[in-house]
Every structure is written in C-alpha cells, then in structure tokens.
Amino acid sequence: MLQAEVTIEFIICGPNFNPDSVTKLLGISPTTYTIRGSMRNCKFSPAIETTWCLRHSINSLNNLDHQVRQIINRIENKLNILLTFKEENDIDFIFTIYGHVYKNEKQSDINLKKNTLDFISDLGSKLTMDIEFW
C-alpha cells in the first residue's frame, strides 16, 4: 500500500495564450495542457482558462524540496524568458503541491529551502499546498 500520493505542478495559466508557443520558447514539452473553452481534462464544463503544466508525482513527502527542484531545475535557466512571456501575456505562474498522506507514513518535515522559495518568488509565482492526512 502506498504511504503517500503527492503531486507537484508548475502551471502557466491565463485566458488566451498558445501552449505551443510556451513549448517552443522553453524547449520543454508540458506534461499536460488545456485550451480555454475545450473539454480536454475537464469533467463537467469547458476549461475557463488555458494552462500549460509540468507535473511530477512521488510516493513520499520525504525531501519535498528535492522533488520541487526536479521541476525548477528544468525551468530555472529560463527565468528571463518566462518573465518576458508573463509581461507580454495575461498569465500567472502557480506551483502546486497536493497529496494524500496515510497514517502509516513515517513522520517527515514538510519544508522548502530558501533557494527554492527565492526562485518561486523571483518568478512572481503563487505557491499552494494542499496536503491531506488520512
């Protein structure tokens, strides 16, 4: 039985941008993307915004910072490109960490190091965490 199910995402979202342009600009293929108005990845109604997403899934909260860095390391040298794209388009950046931790999971600290938080801040990104303990 899994002790935890944790997903970390870096999301670019906004009302109108072309996800293919982000892919070309960064030279990175997204894990997933959604076009505003489409039903792709939507269960009940069309997507209210366009998204471009890098996702990393893990089975433990151990060394959460290292896991977040797996995504940051892919985009860190593209900070200026991302900031320019953000300035030219009506978009937001969001890092999300969400998961389910089961009662048999060994107790671990949930923390992010200063350099990780600094990058998220330099990007002007939101950071959300939603961890449920079962």
C-alpha positions as CSV (number, residue, x, y, z in Angstrom):
1,M,0.0,0.0,0.0
2,L,1.3,3.5,-0.9
3,Q,2.1,5.6,2.1
4,A,1.6,8.9,0.3
5,E,0.5,10.2,-3.1
6,V,2.0,13.6,-3.8
7,T,1.8,15.7,-7.0
8,I,3.9,18.7,-7.7
9,E,3.0,21.0,-10.6
10,F,4.3,24.1,-12.3
11,I,1.4,25.7,-14.1
12,I,1.3,28.6,-16.6
13,C,-2.3,29.8,-16.8
14,G,-4.2,32.6,-18.5
15,P,-7.2,33.4,-20.6
16,N,-5.6,33.4,-24.0
17,F,-2.2,32.1,-24.9
18,N,-0.9,29.4,-27.2
19,P,0.6,26.5,-25.2
20,D,2.6,25.5,-28.2
21,S,4.4,28.9,-28.1
22,V,5.4,28.2,-24.5
23,T,6.7,24.8,-25.5
24,K,8.8,26.4,-28.3
25,L,10.0,29.2,-26.1
26,L,11.2,26.9,-23.3
27,G,12.1,23.9,-25.4
28,I,10.2,21.8,-22.9
29,S,7.1,19.7,-23.6
30,P,4.4,20.0,-21.0
31,T,3.1,17.1,-19.0
32,T,-0.4,18.3,-20.0
33,Y,-2.1,21.4,-21.3
34,T,-5.6,22.7,-21.7
35,I,-7.1,25.2,-24.1
36,R,-9.7,27.7,-22.8
37,G,-13.1,26.5,-23.9
38,S,-12.1,22.9,-24.5
39,M,-13.4,19.9,-22.7
40,R,-9.9,18.3,-22.5
41,N,-9.1,17.3,-18.9
42,C,-12.4,18.8,-17.8
43,K,-15.1,16.7,-16.4
44,F,-18.3,18.9,-16.4
45,S,-17.7,22.2,-18.2
46,P,-15.3,23.8,-20.6
47,A,-11.9,25.0,-19.3
48,I,-12.2,28.6,-18.1
49,E,-8.5,29.3,-19.0
50,T,-5.6,27.9,-21.0
51,T,-3.0,26.0,-19.0
52,W,0.5,24.6,-19.6
53,C,1.7,22.3,-16.9
54,L,4.8,20.3,-15.8
55,R,3.9,17.6,-13.3
56,H,6.0,15.4,-11.0
57,S,4.4,12.7,-8.9
58,I,6.0,11.0,-5.9
59,N,5.1,8.5,-3.2
60,S,6.5,10.2,-0.2
61,L,6.9,13.6,1.5
62,N,10.5,12.8,2.3
63,N,12.8,15.5,0.8
64,L,9.9,17.5,-0.7
65,D,12.3,20.3,-1.6
66,H,14.3,18.0,-3.7
67,Q,11.2,16.9,-5.5
68,V,10.1,20.5,-6.2
69,R,13.6,21.2,-7.5
70,Q,13.1,18.4,-10.1
71,I,10.7,20.9,-11.8
72,I,12.6,24.0,-11.0
73,N,15.8,22.6,-12.5
74,R,14.1,22.3,-15.9
75,I,13.0,25.9,-16.0
76,E,15.5,27.8,-13.8
77,N,17.7,28.9,-16.6
78,K,14.7,30.2,-18.5
79,L,13.7,32.7,-15.8
80,N,14.1,35.8,-18.1
81,I,12.2,34.1,-20.9
82,L,9.3,33.3,-18.5
83,L,9.2,36.8,-17.1
84,T,9.2,38.3,-20.6
85,F,6.4,35.9,-21.6
86,K,4.4,36.9,-18.5
87,E,4.9,40.6,-19.2
88,E,3.7,40.2,-22.8
89,N,0.7,38.0,-22.0
90,D,-2.0,38.0,-19.3
91,I,-0.8,34.9,-17.5
92,D,0.1,33.7,-14.0
93,F,2.6,31.1,-12.7
94,I,1.5,28.7,-10.0
95,F,3.4,25.9,-8.1
96,T,1.0,23.5,-6.5
97,I,1.9,20.7,-4.1
98,Y,-1.0,18.4,-3.2
99,G,-1.4,15.0,-1.9
100,H,-2.7,12.4,0.5
101,V,-0.6,11.1,3.3
102,Y,-1.7,7.9,5.0
103,K,-1.4,7.2,8.7
104,N,1.4,4.7,8.3
105,E,3.7,7.3,6.6
106,K,6.8,8.0,8.6
107,Q,6.7,11.4,10.1
108,S,8.6,13.8,7.9
109,D,9.2,17.6,7.8
110,I,7.4,19.4,5.0
111,N,9.7,22.2,4.1
112,L,11.2,24.1,1.1
113,K,14.7,25.6,1.2
114,K,15.4,29.3,0.8
115,N,16.7,28.9,-2.8
116,T,13.6,27.1,-3.9
117,L,11.3,29.8,-2.3
118,D,13.6,32.5,-3.8
119,F,13.1,31.1,-7.3
120,I,9.4,30.9,-6.9
121,S,9.3,34.5,-5.6
122,D,11.6,35.7,-8.5
123,L,9.2,34.2,-10.9
124,G,6.3,36.0,-9.3
125,S,4.6,32.7,-8.8
126,K,1.9,31.7,-6.5
127,L,2.6,28.6,-4.2
128,T,-0.2,26.5,-3.0
129,M,0.0,23.4,-0.8
130,D,-2.9,21.1,0.0
131,I,-1.8,18.0,2.0
132,E,-4.5,15.7,3.5
133,F,-3.5,13.4,6.3
134,W,-5.6,10.2,6.4
